[in-house]
Amino acid sequence: MNGLTASLEGLQRAEMQIADSAKRLSRLPAAFNNLLASTGNNVDSSAAVPVDIVDISAETIVLATARTTAQANISAIQTYDQVQEAVVNMFR
C-alpha cells in the first residue's frame, strides 16, 4: 500500500457521501408535492409552509463533513506529491 491509497479511498468515501446526500435532498420536492396532493390541498406550493421531510440540518452536516474529508485527503495527496518530488530531487 503506497501513501496515496488511503487518501484516494478517503476521497471516494467523501464522493459517496455527497452522492447519497444529493439523492436524499432530491426527494424533497416530490415528497412535498405528494404531501400536498394527499391532503387535497391545491395551494400554490410557493405560498405553502414546507414540511421538513428530509432532515436538511443532517444533510448539511453530511455535506460539510464530506467537504472537510475531501479537503484533508487532497492535502494529504499534495503532501505525498511534494515528498515524492523531494526524494526524486535528492537523486538527481
ZAMI-927656 format. One record per residue (C-alpha): x, y, z. Coordinates in steps of 0.001 Angstrom, whole numbers, padded with zeros to 6 digits, always signed. Example, Ala and Ser with C-alpha at 12.3 -4.5 7.8 and 13.67 -1.06 7.14 Angstrom:
# residues 2
+012300-004500+007800+013670-001060+007140
# end
This chain:
# residues 92
+000000+000000+000000+001516+003298-001023+000883+006679+000535-001862+007556-001893-004174+004605-001280-005702+005841+001974-006173+009353+000606-007793+008113-002591-010119+005877-000575-010988+008870+001601-011862+010894-001485-014066+008059-002732-015881+007919+000616-016462+011670+000503-017804+011367-003042-020209+008608-001950-021407+010722+000993-022122+013632-001340-023958+011421-003841-026077+009802-001107-026955+013188+000367-027860+014552-003068-030238+011618-003592-031945+012276-000271-032198+016018-000922-033588+015447-004418-036591+013657-002876-037689+016794-001037-039724+018443-003850-041513+015198-004732-042279+014449-001091-043630+017973-000618-045863+017678-003683-047091+014248-002555-047938+015655+000867-049955+018476-000671-051760+016070-003003-052574+013640-000182-054225+016399+001837-056223+017598-001158-054567+020952-000803-054442+022905-004053-052424+025696-002502-049672+027252-004567-046527+025494-003350-044683+028813-003116-047221+030016-000524-047382+026757+001447-045345+026106+004553-042752+023452+003687-042702+020286+005730-039245+019030+006754-039497+015551+005236-035781+015456+004532-033658+016426+007515-031922+019392+005940-029802+020010+009045-028458+016454+008958-027774+016698+005230-025915+019976+005761-023699+018250+008320-023112+015312+005949-022105+017682+003141-019836+019761+005404-018169+016601+006707-017680+015300+003166-016133+018621+002139-013736+018553+005101-012852+014915+004378-012167+015707+000730-010037+018737+001607-007979+016742+004117-007377+013953+001627-006448+016392-001123-003929+017990+001250-002505+014562+002032-002147+013805-001685-000412+017138-002271+001967+016465+000628+002699+012984-000706+003456+014501-004094+005820+017051-002546+007652+014340-000594+007966+012196-003719+009344+015162-005630+011868+015899-002879+013027+012272-002880+013442+012279-006652+015377+015563-006479+017737+014035-003903+018905+011528-006503+019415+013978-009356
# end
